Amino acid sequence: MVVYIFKTKSEVNFMECFYVNDRKLFLNQSFSVNDLLVFLNLNIDLIVIEYNKIILPKSLWKQTMIKNNDEVEFVTIVGGG
């Protein structure tokens, strides 16, 4: 599945791509890991982020900008018993 985050189809030629949980996404503007969480409407209290194979501390989410070919993995915490 490919998700495009851009205004017009002609912009795709200028897109950079990145991966979220092995899904390829395209972007046309800079944004942070935190911006991505907000865009995807994810609960930040129940998630761990792996950014380019390294666990990213929550304190760095707002300042870590997503770049071309970055890999982001969201791991959610699930309770049970």
PyMOL commands that set and color helices and strands:
alter all, ss='L'
color gray80, all
select helices_A, chain A and resi 9-14+33-39+44-46+58-60
alter helices_A, ss='H'
color red, helices_A
select strands_A, chain A and resi 2-5+16-20+23-27+47-51+54-56+71-76
alter strands_A, ss='S'
color yellow, strands_A
deselect
rebuild
show_as cartoon
